[in-house]
Amino acid sequence: MRHHLLFEHAPPPTEEEEAELEAARNAAIKARRALHALDVPPDHAAYKAAQAEVSRTAAIMENFPTPIFCFERGEMGLHAIASQLLGLCHDYGPHPDWPEEPEGLTDGEIAIAMNPDQFPTRTPLPEAVAFTQARDQVRSWHGDGQPQGIARHKLDDSSDDYWLVTPGEITAGLAAYRAQPESDITRVLDACRLSRQAWARWIDYLDRARDHGGARVR
């Protein structure tokens, strides 16, 4: 199962950001096509130059500041382990039980309660509103009192529960992580086989997600 995180309140891109992203995407496509069009061996200078351009344009796309963070298969579990070892995650124990869905409530009625702005002509049912609010309380739960980091269960790569990583969890987790000795960070990342570049992208994403209502795990 592949997961990604999305800003809870994702801001719409500006025209300038859309133009920059489109230019980066086109440059990456052009570089790949140029490489595939070559009829020379991999050790040829022209091939090596084209491969370097593919890597350069791919890195620009990978590091583009978007509201989404994608994990490749198996990566989420490695990030979760490293995050817990480095104080970014915290094990709060079992989360509260899920609320029971009221009998007879349809998916459409739940959707209206979840996104009333998308259904301006419909009035959400009180029981649907109460159910979705109770469910969101479980999804955003991080123990009692002040958060101590991102709830470990929210980064479980076998889960499909749309957890919400809250700004408070991110703030506490980043503070704990940044207090770690550099030697410990290096040791953990090496043990988890995570590159410094991949880890820096993760920390940067969380920094930005904190200012946009947190991140929803999908």
KEMAR-580960 format. One record per residue (C-alpha): x, y, z; residue number from 1; residue in three letters. Coordinates in Angstrom, 1 decimal, padded with zeros to 4 digits, always signed. Layout:
BEGIN
> px,py,pz,gunu,seti
> X,Y,Z,NUM,ALA;
...
//
This chain:
BEGIN
> px,py,pz,gunu,seti
> +000.0,+000.0,+000.0,1,MET;
> +001.3,+003.4,-000.9,2,ARG;
> +000.5,+006.5,+001.2,3,HIS;
> +000.8,+010.2,+000.9,4,HIS;
> +000.3,+013.2,+003.2,5,LEU;
> -001.7,+016.2,+002.1,6,LEU;
> -002.0,+019.6,+003.8,7,PHE;
> -005.2,+019.7,+005.7,8,GLU;
> -005.8,+023.2,+004.4,9,HIS;
> -004.0,+023.1,+001.0,10,ALA;
> -003.7,+026.6,-000.4,11,PRO;
> -004.5,+027.0,-004.1,12,PRO;
> -001.3,+027.5,-006.1,13,PRO;
> -000.6,+031.0,-007.4,14,THR;
> -000.2,+031.6,-011.1,15,GLU;
> +003.5,+032.0,-010.6,16,GLU;
> +003.8,+028.7,-008.8,17,GLU;
> +001.7,+026.9,-011.5,18,GLU;
> +004.0,+028.4,-014.2,19,ALA;
> +007.1,+027.3,-012.3,20,GLU;
> +005.8,+023.8,-011.8,21,LEU;
> +004.8,+023.5,-015.5,22,GLU;
> +008.2,+024.7,-016.6,23,ALA;
> +009.9,+022.2,-014.3,24,ALA;
> +007.7,+019.4,-015.5,25,ARG;
> +008.4,+020.2,-019.2,26,ASN;
> +012.1,+020.4,-018.5,27,ALA;
> +012.0,+016.9,-016.9,28,ALA;
> +010.1,+015.5,-019.8,29,ILE;
> +012.4,+017.1,-022.4,30,LYS;
> +015.5,+015.7,-020.5,31,ALA;
> +014.1,+012.1,-020.5,32,ARG;
> +013.2,+012.3,-024.2,33,ARG;
> +016.6,+013.5,-025.1,34,ALA;
> +018.2,+010.7,-023.2,35,LEU;
> +016.0,+008.0,-024.8,36,HIS;
> +016.7,+009.5,-028.2,37,ALA;
> +020.5,+008.9,-027.9,38,LEU;
> +022.0,+006.0,-029.8,39,ASP;
> +025.3,+005.8,-027.9,40,VAL;
> +026.5,+003.5,-025.1,41,PRO;
> +026.1,+004.4,-021.4,42,PRO;
> +029.8,+005.2,-021.0,43,ASP;
> +029.7,+007.8,-023.8,44,HIS;
> +030.1,+011.4,-022.8,45,ALA;
> +026.9,+012.5,-024.4,46,ALA;
> +024.9,+009.8,-022.6,47,TYR;
> +026.5,+010.8,-019.2,48,LYS;
> +025.6,+014.4,-019.8,49,ALA;
> +022.0,+013.6,-020.8,50,ALA;
> +021.7,+011.3,-017.7,51,GLN;
> +023.0,+014.1,-015.5,52,ALA;
> +020.3,+016.5,-016.9,53,GLU;
> +017.6,+013.9,-016.2,54,VAL;
> +018.8,+013.7,-012.6,55,SER;
> +019.0,+017.5,-012.3,56,ARG;
> +015.5,+018.1,-013.6,57,THR;
> +014.1,+015.2,-011.6,58,ALA;
> +015.6,+016.7,-008.4,59,ALA;
> +013.9,+020.0,-009.1,60,ILE;
> +010.5,+018.3,-009.5,61,MET;
> +011.1,+016.2,-006.3,62,GLU;
> +012.0,+019.2,-004.2,63,ASN;
> +009.2,+021.5,-005.6,64,PHE;
> +007.2,+022.8,-002.6,65,PRO;
> +003.8,+021.2,-003.0,66,THR;
> +001.1,+020.4,-000.4,67,PRO;
> +001.6,+016.7,-000.9,68,ILE;
> +004.3,+014.3,+000.3,69,PHE;
> +004.4,+010.9,-001.4,70,CYS;
> +006.0,+007.8,+000.0,71,PHE;
> +007.2,+005.0,-002.3,72,GLU;
> +006.3,+001.5,-001.3,73,ARG;
> +007.9,+000.6,+002.0,74,GLY;
> +009.2,+004.1,+002.7,75,GLU;
> +006.5,+005.2,+005.1,76,MET;
> +007.4,+002.5,+007.6,77,GLY;
> +011.1,+003.5,+007.4,78,LEU;
> +010.2,+007.1,+008.0,79,HIS;
> +008.0,+006.2,+010.9,80,ALA;
> +010.8,+004.1,+012.6,81,ILE;
> +013.4,+006.8,+012.1,82,ALA;
> +010.9,+009.5,+013.3,83,SER;
> +010.1,+007.5,+016.5,84,GLN;
> +013.8,+006.9,+017.3,85,LEU;
> +014.6,+010.5,+016.8,86,LEU;
> +011.7,+011.9,+018.9,87,GLY;
> +009.6,+013.1,+016.0,88,LEU;
> +007.0,+010.5,+016.8,89,CYS;
> +005.5,+009.4,+020.1,90,HIS;
> +003.6,+006.3,+021.1,91,ASP;
> +000.5,+007.4,+022.9,92,TYR;
> -000.9,+003.9,+023.2,93,GLY;
> -004.2,+002.6,+021.7,94,PRO;
> -006.3,+005.3,+020.1,95,HIS;
> -010.0,+005.7,+021.2,96,PRO;
> -012.6,+003.4,+019.8,97,ASP;
> -014.2,+004.5,+016.5,98,TRP;
> -017.8,+005.8,+016.8,99,PRO;
> -020.6,+003.6,+015.5,100,GLU;
> -022.2,+004.8,+012.3,101,GLU;
> -025.9,+005.6,+012.9,102,PRO;
> -028.1,+003.0,+011.3,103,GLU;
> -029.6,+004.0,+007.9,104,GLY;
> -027.0,+006.8,+007.3,105,LEU;
> -025.9,+006.8,+003.7,106,THR;
> -022.5,+007.7,+002.2,107,ASP;
> -024.0,+010.7,+000.5,108,GLY;
> -025.4,+012.1,+003.8,109,GLU;
> -021.9,+011.6,+005.4,110,ILE;
> -020.3,+013.4,+002.5,111,ALA;
> -022.6,+016.3,+002.9,112,ILE;
> -021.8,+016.5,+006.6,113,ALA;
> -018.1,+016.4,+005.9,114,MET;
> -018.1,+018.9,+003.1,115,ASN;
> -021.1,+021.2,+003.5,116,PRO;
> -019.5,+023.9,+001.3,117,ASP;
> -019.6,+021.5,-001.7,118,GLN;
> -023.4,+021.0,-001.2,119,PHE;
> -024.8,+024.5,-000.7,120,PRO;
> -028.4,+023.4,-001.4,121,THR;
> -028.3,+020.6,+001.1,122,ARG;
> -028.6,+020.7,+004.9,123,THR;
> -026.5,+018.2,+006.7,124,PRO;
> -028.4,+015.8,+009.0,125,LEU;
> -027.6,+016.4,+012.7,126,PRO;
> -026.8,+012.7,+013.2,127,GLU;
> -024.4,+012.8,+010.2,128,ALA;
> -022.6,+015.9,+011.6,129,VAL;
> -022.3,+014.3,+015.1,130,ALA;
> -020.9,+011.1,+013.6,131,PHE;
> -018.3,+012.8,+011.4,132,THR;
> -017.2,+015.1,+014.3,133,GLN;
> -016.7,+012.1,+016.6,134,ALA;
> -014.8,+010.3,+013.9,135,ARG;
> -012.5,+013.3,+013.3,136,ASP;
> -011.8,+013.4,+017.0,137,GLN;
> -010.4,+009.9,+016.8,138,VAL;
> -008.5,+010.7,+013.6,139,ARG;
> -006.8,+013.7,+015.2,140,SER;
> -006.3,+012.1,+018.7,141,TRP;
> -002.8,+012.4,+020.2,142,HIS;
> -003.3,+011.4,+023.8,143,GLY;
> -004.4,+013.5,+026.7,144,ASP;
> -002.8,+017.0,+027.4,145,GLY;
> -000.2,+018.6,+025.3,146,GLN;
> +001.1,+016.6,+022.3,147,PRO;
> +004.6,+015.2,+022.6,148,GLN;
> +005.1,+014.4,+018.9,149,GLY;
> +003.4,+012.8,+016.0,150,ILE;
> +001.2,+009.9,+017.1,151,ALA;
> +003.1,+006.8,+015.9,152,ARG;
> -000.1,+005.0,+014.8,153,HIS;
> -000.8,+007.7,+012.3,154,LYS;
> +002.3,+006.7,+010.2,155,LEU;
> +001.4,+003.0,+010.3,156,ASP;
> +001.8,+001.8,+006.7,157,ASP;
> -000.9,-000.8,+007.1,158,SER;
> -003.5,+001.7,+008.1,159,SER;
> -006.1,+003.4,+005.8,160,ASP;
> -007.9,+005.6,+008.4,161,ASP;
> -007.2,+009.1,+007.1,162,TYR;
> -005.4,+010.2,+010.3,163,TRP;
> -004.8,+013.9,+010.8,164,LEU;
> -001.3,+014.9,+011.9,165,VAL;
> -002.1,+018.1,+013.8,166,THR;
> +000.1,+021.3,+013.9,167,PRO;
> +000.6,+020.7,+017.7,168,GLY;
> +002.0,+017.2,+017.1,169,GLU;
> +004.3,+018.5,+014.4,170,ILE;
> +005.6,+021.4,+016.5,171,THR;
> +006.3,+019.1,+019.5,172,ALA;
> +007.9,+016.5,+017.3,173,GLY;
> +010.2,+018.8,+015.4,174,LEU;
> +011.3,+020.4,+018.7,175,ALA;
> +012.2,+017.0,+020.1,176,ALA;
> +013.9,+016.0,+016.8,177,TYR;
> +016.0,+019.1,+016.6,178,ARG;
> +017.3,+018.5,+020.1,179,ALA;
> +018.9,+015.2,+019.0,180,GLN;
> +022.7,+015.0,+018.6,181,PRO;
> +023.9,+015.0,+015.0,182,GLU;
> +025.6,+011.7,+015.6,183,SER;
> +022.3,+010.1,+016.6,184,ASP;
> +020.6,+011.4,+013.5,185,ILE;
> +023.3,+010.0,+011.3,186,THR;
> +023.2,+006.6,+013.0,187,ARG;
> +019.4,+006.3,+012.8,188,VAL;
> +019.2,+007.3,+009.2,189,LEU;
> +022.0,+004.9,+008.2,190,ASP;
> +020.3,+002.1,+010.1,191,ALA;
> +017.0,+002.9,+008.3,192,CYS;
> +018.7,+003.3,+005.0,193,ARG;
> +017.3,+006.7,+004.5,194,LEU;
> +019.3,+009.3,+002.6,195,SER;
> +020.0,+012.7,+004.0,196,ARG;
> +018.2,+014.2,+001.0,197,GLN;
> +015.0,+012.1,+001.6,198,ALA;
> +015.0,+013.0,+005.3,199,TRP;
> +015.5,+016.7,+004.6,200,ALA;
> +012.4,+016.6,+002.3,201,ARG;
> +010.4,+015.0,+005.1,202,TRP;
> +011.4,+017.6,+007.7,203,ILE;
> +010.8,+020.4,+005.3,204,ASP;
> +007.4,+019.1,+004.4,205,TYR;
> +006.4,+018.9,+008.1,206,LEU;
> +007.6,+022.4,+008.7,207,ASP;
> +005.3,+023.6,+005.9,208,ARG;
> +002.4,+021.4,+006.9,209,ALA;
> +002.4,+022.8,+010.4,210,ARG;
> +001.3,+026.2,+008.9,211,ASP;
> -001.5,+024.7,+006.9,212,HIS;
> -003.6,+022.9,+009.5,213,GLY;
> -001.4,+019.8,+009.7,214,GLY;
> -001.4,+016.9,+007.2,215,ALA;
> -004.0,+014.3,+006.4,216,ARG;
> -002.6,+010.7,+005.8,217,VAL;
> -004.1,+009.1,+002.8,218,ARG;
//
